[in-house]
């Protein structure tokens, strides 16, 4: 098992509470255990918000539960589930040292709103920073259904598990496709409009790989709405949920994010999202001007090469701000050696031909969107994520082109 200090270090770097980071660590090993179980490997299809964090989006909110659609309904059985997770717990302990006590496994089988059997589970664990004593052990919730429609072919995904004890070859899991997770989130947004649904749908919409798949998402969404007997979502469906969604924004999301972006910046993007969903033309922004020669490296690809450097923590905060479209307070040493603080909109990370890593950004307030500045990473002293949202003037290239493939 990894050390307590590895959890605390990541918690410090991401501004996430240690117990949330530890749960992310435990989620990775639980997914590994499920994937190695011969009866579950090809039958359980991963979905939901944790699927986004662990399989698709590298800069994302931390999540807490595991949701699966089971292709074999016979697995919805208390004895089967207990025996399967006793085996999984033993495998996890042997391979990681993470404790999953068999006497704390809890599974409840019930009939859902469609009068079909479903199950909820509680898997307790003890990790590097867990409190002593069984009564205080943290837990992971499992939501298991067997009557959901799987509208697209499931795919095997590599699980994000950026901890030092990651298994050789990584962790894999069978999951919903990118387009189907998107469609499922849109349906959930229509029916309940919880803060995490709004956050997830807008993040999907902002990503470059979503730009040309509106037709595919629509097809899957129609199948899912028909199965649930609900109408196709429109903006008006959400209006009655806005106040409740806004009221729960901070409470339900702040512990899962490095910094909480403003509610209005996400809600205000819904009209453009519904325009996209209905195959109507949406505006696109051009890349920020780069007035010097660069190599082919940019954005997320550069971050992958500097993880062990002291600049990674600063750039990871800048990337989070760029993806969530909030400004950064950048503490910077200028060419003449003076220390200054800039409020910036971050857009692009590039490596120059000379080998310097450069951030291209617009300093706020800006009256002319064509005016941008370059900041050398080796002169950055610190970066603070603010709650000041911005509407992009240029394309943001911190997001990888294509779903996460670690």
C-alpha positions in Angstrom: 0.0 0.0 0.0 1.2 3.5 -0.7 2.4 5.7 2.2 0.3 8.2 4.0 2.7 10.9 2.7 1.9 10.1 -0.9 -1.8 10.8 -0.2 -1.0 14.0 1.8 1.3 15.2 -1.0 -1.3 14.8 -3.7 -4.0 16.4 -1.4 -1.7 19.4 -1.0 -1.0 19.7 -4.7 -4.7 19.4 -5.7 -6.2 21.3 -2.8 -8.4 18.2 -2.1 -9.0 16.8 1.4 -6.8 13.7 2.1 -9.8 11.4 2.7 -11.2 12.3 -0.8 -7.8 11.5 -2.4 -7.6 8.2 -0.4 -11.1 7.3 -1.7 -9.9 7.9 -5.2 -7.0 5.6 -4.5 -9.4 2.9 -3.1 -11.7 3.3 -6.1 -8.9 2.5 -8.5 -8.0 -0.8 -6.6 -11.7 -1.7 -6.3 -12.1 -1.3 -10.1 -8.9 -3.5 -10.6 -10.5 -6.2 -8.3 -13.7 -6.2 -10.3 -11.9 -6.4 -13.6 -9.8 -9.4 -12.5 -12.9 -11.3 -11.3 -13.8 -13.9 -14.0 -17.6 -13.6 -13.4 -17.7 -9.8 -13.3 -15.1 -8.8 -15.9 -17.3 -9.1 -19.0 -20.7 -8.6 -17.3 -20.3 -5.4 -15.3 -20.3 -2.2 -17.4 -19.0 0.9 -15.6 -20.9 4.2 -15.9 -21.6 7.5 -14.1 -19.5 10.3 -12.7 -16.7 8.2 -11.4 -16.4 6.6 -14.8 -15.7 10.1 -16.2 -13.0 10.8 -13.6 -11.3 7.4 -13.8 -11.7 6.6 -17.5 -12.2 9.8 -19.6 -11.3 13.2 -18.1 -7.9 13.7 -16.5 -8.7 17.1 -15.0 -12.0 16.5 -13.3 -14.0 16.5 -10.1 -13.2 13.6 -7.7 -16.1 11.2 -7.3 -17.2 8.8 -4.6 -19.5 6.0 -5.9 -19.3 3.2 -8.4 -22.2 2.7 -10.8 -22.6 -0.4 -13.0 -25.1 -1.9 -15.4 -25.0 -5.6 -15.1 -25.5 -7.7 -18.2 -26.2 -10.8 -16.2 -29.3 -10.3 -14.0 -28.5 -13.3 -11.9 -25.7 -11.2 -10.3 -28.3 -9.2 -8.5 -28.3 -11.6 -5.5 -27.1 -10.8 -2.0 -25.1 -14.1 -1.6 -23.5 -13.9 -5.0 -22.4 -10.3 -4.4 -21.0 -11.0 -0.9 -19.0 -14.0 -2.1 -17.7 -12.1 -5.2 -16.5 -9.2 -3.1 -15.0 -11.4 -0.4 -12.8 -12.8 -3.3 -12.1 -9.2 -4.6 -11.2 -8.0 -1.1 -8.6 -10.8 -0.7 -7.1 -10.0 -4.1 -6.9 -6.3 -3.4 -5.2 -6.9 0.0 -2.7 -9.3 -1.6 -1.8 -6.9 -4.4 -2.0 -3.5 -2.6 -2.2 -4.0 1.1 -5.5 -2.0 1.1 -7.9 -3.7 3.6 -11.4 -4.6 2.6 -12.9 -6.5 5.5 -15.3 -9.2 4.5 -17.3 -8.8 7.7 -18.1 -5.2 6.7 -19.5 -5.9 3.3 -23.2 -4.9 2.9 -25.5 -5.6 0.0 -29.2 -4.8 -0.3 -31.4 -6.1 -3.1 -34.6 -4.2 -3.8 -37.1 -3.5 -6.5 -36.6 -0.3 -8.4 -39.2 2.1 -9.9 -39.6 -0.2 -12.9 -40.3 -3.1 -10.5 -37.0 -4.8 -11.4 -34.4 -6.1 -9.0 -31.5 -3.7 -8.3 -28.9 -3.6 -5.6 -26.9 -1.2 -3.5 -23.6 -2.2 -1.8 -21.3 -0.7 0.8 -17.7 -1.7 0.7 -15.6 -0.5 3.6 -11.9 -0.1 3.5 -8.9 1.0 5.5 -6.3 3.0 3.6 -3.1 5.1 4.4 -5.0 7.9 6.1 -8.1 6.1 7.4 -9.0 6.5 11.0 -8.3 3.6 13.4 -11.2 1.3 14.3 -13.8 -0.5 12.2 -16.6 1.8 13.1 -14.9 4.8 11.6 -13.8 3.1 8.4 -14.7 4.9 5.1 -16.8 3.2 2.5 -17.6 3.1 -1.2 -21.1 2.9 -2.4 -22.1 0.6 -5.3 -25.2 1.1 -7.4 -26.1 -1.9 -9.5 -28.8 -2.3 -12.0 -29.5 -5.0 -14.6 -32.4 -3.5 -16.6 -30.8 -0.3 -17.9 -30.6 -0.1 -21.7 -27.0 -0.2 -23.0 -27.4 1.9 -26.1 -23.8 1.7 -27.5 -21.2 -1.0 -27.6 -19.2 -1.0 -24.3 -15.5 -0.3 -24.5 -12.5 -1.4 -22.4 -10.9 1.7 -20.9 -7.6 2.3 -19.1 -8.3 3.5 -15.5 -6.6 6.6 -14.3 -4.7 5.5 -11.2 -1.7 7.9 -10.7 -0.3 6.3 -7.6 3.1 4.7 -7.2 1.7 1.2 -6.7 -0.3 1.0 -9.9 -0.2 -2.5 -11.3 2.1 -3.4 -14.1 0.1 -2.8 -17.3 -2.3 -0.5 -15.5 -6.0 -1.1 -14.5 -8.7 -1.7 -17.1 -12.5 -1.8 -16.9 -15.4 -2.4 -19.3 -17.3 0.9 -19.5 -20.0 2.9 -21.3 -18.6 4.6 -24.5 -17.8 8.3 -24.3 -21.0 9.2 -26.2 -23.2 7.0 -24.0 -21.9 8.4 -20.8 -22.6 11.9 -22.3 -26.2 10.8 -23.2 -26.8 9.3 -19.8 -25.7 12.5 -18.1 -28.0 14.6 -20.3 -31.0 12.4 -19.4 -30.1 12.7 -15.7 -29.8 16.5 -16.1 -33.4 16.6 -17.4 -34.8 14.5 -14.7 -33.1 15.8 -11.6 -30.7 18.7 -12.5 -28.3 18.0 -9.6 -25.2 20.2 -9.4 -22.9 17.3 -10.5 -25.1 16.6 -13.6 -24.8 20.3 -14.6 -21.1 20.3 -14.1 -20.6 17.0 -16.0 -22.8 18.0 -19.0 -21.2 21.4 -19.5 -17.7 19.8 -19.2 -18.7 17.3 -21.9 -20.0 20.0 -24.1 -16.8 22.1 -23.8 -14.4 19.3 -24.8 -13.1 19.3 -28.4 -13.9 15.6 -28.9 -17.6 16.4 -28.4 -17.8 19.0 -31.2 -18.8 16.6 -34.0 -20.7 13.9 -32.1 -24.1 15.7 -31.5 -25.8 13.3 -33.9 -24.5 10.2 -32.2 -25.3 11.5 -28.7 -28.8 12.4 -29.9 -29.4 8.9 -31.1 -28.3 7.3 -27.9 -30.2 9.9 -25.8 -33.5 9.2 -27.6 -33.1 5.5 -26.8 -32.5 6.2 -23.2 -35.4 8.7 -22.9 -37.7 6.2 -24.6 -36.6 3.5 -22.1 -37.3 5.8 -19.2 -40.5 7.0 -20.8 -39.4 10.7 -20.6 -39.4 13.3 -23.4 -36.3 14.5 -25.2 -34.7 17.2 -23.0 -35.1 20.9 -23.8 -33.9 24.0 -21.9 -37.4 24.6 -20.4 -37.2 21.3 -18.6 -34.5 22.7 -16.3 -35.9 26.1 -15.4 -37.8 24.8 -12.4 -34.7 23.1 -11.0 -32.4 26.1 -11.2 -32.8 27.4 -7.7 -32.3 24.0 -6.1 -29.3 23.3 -8.3 -27.7 26.6 -7.4 -28.4 26.2 -3.7 -26.6 22.9 -3.6 -23.7 23.9 -5.9 -21.1 24.6 -3.2 -22.1 21.9 -0.7 -22.2 19.1 -3.3 -19.2 20.0 -5.4 -16.6 22.0 -3.4 -15.0 19.0 -1.8 -14.5 17.3 -5.2 -12.7 20.1 -6.9 -9.5 22.1 -6.5 -11.6 25.3 -6.6 -15.3 25.7 -7.2 -16.1 27.6 -10.4 -19.2 30.0 -10.3 -22.6 28.4 -10.8 -23.6 31.0 -13.3 -20.7 30.3 -15.7 -22.1 26.7 -16.1 -25.8 27.5 -16.1 -25.2 30.3 -18.6 -23.7 27.8 -21.1 -26.8 25.7 -21.3 -28.4 27.6 -24.2 -25.3 27.0 -26.4 -25.4 23.4 -25.3 -29.0 22.9 -26.4 -28.2 24.6 -29.7 -25.4 22.0 -30.2 -27.7 19.1 -29.2 -30.2 20.1 -31.8 -27.5 20.1 -34.5 -27.6 23.8 -35.0 -24.4 25.7 -35.8 -22.4 26.9 -32.8 -19.6 29.5 -32.7 -16.0 28.3 -32.4 -13.0 30.3 -31.2 -9.7 30.5 -33.0 -6.4 29.6 -31.4 -4.5 32.3 -29.5 -1.8 33.9 -31.6 1.7 32.4 -31.0 4.2 35.0 -32.2 7.3 32.7 -32.1 8.4 29.3 -33.3 7.3 26.3 -31.2 7.8 22.6 -31.5 4.8 20.2 -31.7 4.3 19.9 -28.0 1.5 21.8 -26.4 -1.1 21.8 -23.6 -1.6 18.5 -21.8 1.2 16.7 -23.6 3.7 19.0 -22.0 2.4 18.4 -18.5 3.0 14.7 -19.0 6.7 15.4 -19.4 7.3 17.6 -16.3 5.4 15.8 -13.5 8.6 15.5 -11.4 9.5 19.2 -11.7 8.6 22.0 -9.2 6.6 23.7 -12.0 4.0 20.9 -12.3 1.9 22.0 -9.3 1.6 25.5 -10.8 0.8 24.3 -14.2 -1.7 21.7 -12.9 -3.6 24.6 -11.2 -3.5 26.6 -14.4 -4.8 23.7 -16.4 -7.7 23.2 -14.0 -8.5 26.9 -14.3 -8.4 26.8 -18.1 -10.6 23.7 -18.3 -13.1 25.3 -15.8 -12.8 28.7 -17.4 -11.8 30.7 -14.3 -9.0 33.2 -14.0 -5.6 32.6 -12.4 -3.6 35.0 -10.1 -0.1 34.4 -11.4 2.8 35.3 -9.2 5.6 36.0 -11.7 9.2 37.2 -12.0 9.5 39.6 -14.9 12.5 40.0 -17.3 14.0 42.7 -15.1 13.8 40.5 -12.0 10.8 42.2 -10.4 8.0 40.2 -8.8 4.5 41.0 -10.1 1.0 39.5 -9.9 -1.1 39.2 -13.0 -4.8 38.2 -13.2 -5.0 36.1 -16.4 -7.2 34.0 -18.7 -5.0 30.9 -19.5 -5.2 29.5 -23.0 -2.2 27.7 -24.4 0.9 26.0 -23.1 3.7 25.6 -25.7 7.4 24.6 -25.9 9.5 27.0 -27.9 12.2 25.9 -30.3 14.7 27.1 -27.8 13.3 24.7 -25.2 11.4 27.2 -22.9 7.8 26.3 -21.8 5.5 29.3 -22.5 2.0 30.0 -21.2 0.0 32.2 -23.6 -2.7 34.2 -21.7 -4.8 37.3 -21.8 -4.3 39.7 -18.8 -7.5 40.9 -17.2 -9.1 43.4 -17.7 -8.5 43.3 -21.5 -10.1 45.6 -24.0 -8.6 44.0 -27.1 -8.8 40.2 -27.4 -5.9 40.2 -29.9 -3.5 41.3 -27.1 -2.0 38.3 -25.3 1.2 37.8 -23.4 3.7 35.0 -22.9 4.8 33.9 -19.5 7.9 31.6 -19.1 7.1 28.7 -16.8 10.6 28.8 -15.2 9.8 32.4 -14.0 6.5 31.4 -12.3 6.5 31.6 -8.5 3.0 30.6 -7.8 -0.6 30.4 -9.1 -3.9 30.8 -7.3 -7.2 29.7 -8.8 -9.9 32.4 -8.5 -13.6 32.2 -8.7 -13.7 34.8 -11.5 -15.1 33.2 -14.6 -14.3 34.2 -18.1 -15.8 33.6 -21.6 -13.0 32.3 -23.8 -11.7 34.7 -26.5 -9.6 31.9 -27.9 -9.6 28.1 -28.1 -8.3 26.5 -24.9 -5.7 23.8 -25.7 -5.1 22.4 -22.2 -7.7 19.8 -22.8 -6.3 16.7 -24.6 -7.7 16.1 -28.1 -9.6 12.9 -27.5 -10.8 11.0 -24.4 -8.2 10.3 -21.7 -5.8 7.5 -22.5 -3.2 7.6 -19.8 
